[in-house]
């Protein structure tokens, strides 16, 4: 059984002066000294000014990451920037950890792009509702059922167009046959324009 580590909680940081006003100064360690205490309490001496570089701050943040409480001892003008720098370093580490744990984004596919009734290209994602994820959407022949139905309609219209065109050469057509010829011719031309006859 694999144990997952408990969620990390940012340590509490408090600032204290190294020497209270009116009190004789005692021997204060040099800035950057880390003194671990009991129960995860840690004391860090920051001195009079916070002058640590970003690398030093990140290494100090890595050392102090599992402390429960951190007491920054020094002047307040050094403690506050040190506290903010540690918070920023921890935030950057947490952000990187969350980004590494996040699943990769799915690949972005293109758009259908087939002409719509209004003449503009279709803006549905390619393969939307269709069998082929990279082909046109289901409204423009991407689905097998739609494609088969469209193909059968086109075959029927083409056969009707060939038959009526042949009969028109031999004799006059009735008005209903003329209308059917125009509808069939329009269907064949539209299919040719949309690429169905390639």
C-alpha positions in Angstrom: 0.0 0.0 0.0 1.5 3.3 -1.1 1.3 6.1 1.4 0.7 9.6 0.1 2.4 12.4 2.0 0.0 14.7 3.9 -0.8 18.0 2.2 1.9 20.6 2.8 0.9 23.7 4.9 3.0 26.8 4.7 4.8 27.5 8.0 3.7 30.3 10.2 6.3 33.1 10.2 6.7 35.7 12.9 9.2 38.6 13.3 10.9 39.6 16.5 13.5 42.2 17.2 16.9 40.9 18.1 17.3 43.3 20.9 14.4 45.2 22.6 15.0 48.9 23.0 16.6 49.8 26.3 18.0 46.2 26.8 21.7 45.5 26.7 22.6 43.6 23.5 23.6 40.0 24.0 25.6 37.9 21.6 23.5 37.6 18.5 24.4 35.0 15.8 25.3 36.2 12.3 22.5 36.8 9.8 21.4 33.6 8.0 22.0 31.4 11.1 19.2 28.7 11.4 18.6 27.3 14.9 16.1 24.4 14.9 14.0 24.1 18.0 11.6 21.5 19.5 8.3 20.6 17.9 9.3 22.0 14.5 9.8 25.6 15.7 12.8 27.2 14.0 14.6 30.5 14.7 16.3 32.3 11.8 18.6 35.3 12.4 18.1 37.9 9.7 20.2 40.9 11.0 19.4 44.5 10.3 18.7 44.2 6.5 17.6 41.4 4.3 20.3 41.1 1.7 19.9 37.4 0.6 20.0 36.6 -3.1 17.2 34.7 -4.8 19.3 31.5 -4.7 20.0 31.9 -1.0 16.3 32.5 -0.3 15.3 29.4 -2.2 17.8 27.2 -0.4 16.7 28.7 3.0 13.1 28.1 2.0 13.9 24.5 1.2 15.5 24.0 4.6 12.6 25.7 6.4 9.8 24.1 4.4 8.9 21.5 7.0 9.1 23.8 10.0 5.9 24.4 11.9 6.7 27.9 13.1 9.6 30.2 12.0 10.7 33.1 14.1 12.7 35.7 12.2 15.0 37.5 14.6 16.4 40.9 13.6 15.0 44.3 12.8 11.5 44.6 11.4 12.9 46.2 8.3 14.7 42.9 7.6 12.1 40.5 8.9 9.2 41.6 6.7 11.1 41.4 3.4 12.6 38.0 4.5 9.1 36.7 5.3 7.8 37.9 1.9 10.8 36.4 0.1 10.2 33.0 1.9 6.5 33.1 1.0 7.3 33.9 -2.6 9.8 31.0 -2.8 7.3 28.5 -1.4 4.6 29.8 -3.7 7.0 29.2 -6.7 7.8 25.7 -5.6 4.1 24.9 -5.0 3.2 26.3 -8.4 5.9 24.1 -10.1 4.6 21.0 -8.2 1.0 21.6 -9.2 2.1 22.2 -12.8 4.1 18.9 -12.8 1.1 17.0 -11.2 -1.4 18.4 -13.7 -2.2 16.0 -16.6 -1.0 17.1 -20.0 -3.4 19.2 -22.0 -5.2 17.3 -24.9 -3.9 18.2 -28.3 -5.8 21.0 -30.0 -7.5 19.9 -33.1 -8.5 22.1 -36.0 -11.9 23.2 -37.2 -14.3 21.4 -39.6 -13.9 24.2 -42.2 -16.6 22.8 -44.6 -18.9 25.4 -46.1 -22.1 26.1 -44.2 -25.4 27.1 -45.8 -24.5 30.7 -45.3 -21.3 30.2 -47.2 -19.0 30.7 -44.2 -16.7 27.9 -43.1 -18.0 25.6 -40.3 -16.5 26.5 -36.9 -17.2 23.2 -35.2 -14.1 21.3 -34.0 -13.0 18.7 -36.6 -14.5 15.4 -36.0 -17.2 16.7 -33.7 -19.9 14.0 -33.3 -18.3 12.0 -36.1 -16.4 8.7 -36.4 -13.2 10.2 -37.6 -11.7 12.7 -35.1 -9.7 14.5 -37.8 -12.4 14.7 -40.5 -15.3 17.1 -40.9 -18.0 17.4 -38.2 -21.1 15.2 -38.2 -23.2 18.0 -40.0 -20.8 18.0 -42.9 -20.3 14.3 -43.6 -18.2 13.3 -40.7 -20.5 10.7 -39.3 -20.7 7.3 -41.2 -24.5 7.2 -41.1 -24.8 10.8 -42.5 -22.1 10.1 -45.0 -23.8 6.9 -46.3 -27.2 8.6 -46.4 -25.7 11.6 -48.3 -23.9 9.3 -50.7 -27.1 7.3 -51.4 -29.0 10.5 -52.0 -26.2 11.8 -54.3 -26.2 8.5 -56.3 -30.0 8.6 -56.7 -29.8 12.3 -57.9 -27.0 11.5 -60.3 -28.9 8.6 -61.8 -32.0 10.7 -62.1 -30.1 13.5 -63.8 -28.4 11.1 -66.3 -31.8 9.5 -67.1 -33.6 12.8 -67.5 -30.8 14.4 -69.6 -30.9 11.4 -71.9 -34.6 11.6 -72.3 -34.5 15.4 -72.9 -32.2 14.7 -75.9 -34.8 12.4 -77.5 -37.9 14.4 -76.8 -39.6 17.1 -74.7 -40.0 16.6 -70.9 -43.0 17.3 -68.8 -43.0 20.3 -66.4 -42.6 17.9 -63.4 -39.6 16.2 -65.2 -38.1 19.5 -66.0 -38.3 20.5 -62.3 -36.8 17.1 -61.2 -34.0 17.6 -63.7 -33.2 21.1 -62.3 -33.2 19.8 -58.7 -31.0 16.8 -59.6 -28.6 19.0 -61.6 -28.3 21.5 -58.6 -27.6 18.6 -56.2 -24.9 17.2 -58.5 -23.2 20.6 -58.9 -23.4 21.3 -55.2 -21.9 17.9 -54.4 -19.1 18.6 -56.9 -18.4 22.0 -55.3 -18.3 20.5 -51.8 -15.9 17.7 -52.9 -18.2 14.7 -52.8 -17.4 13.8 -56.4 -13.6 13.7 -55.9 
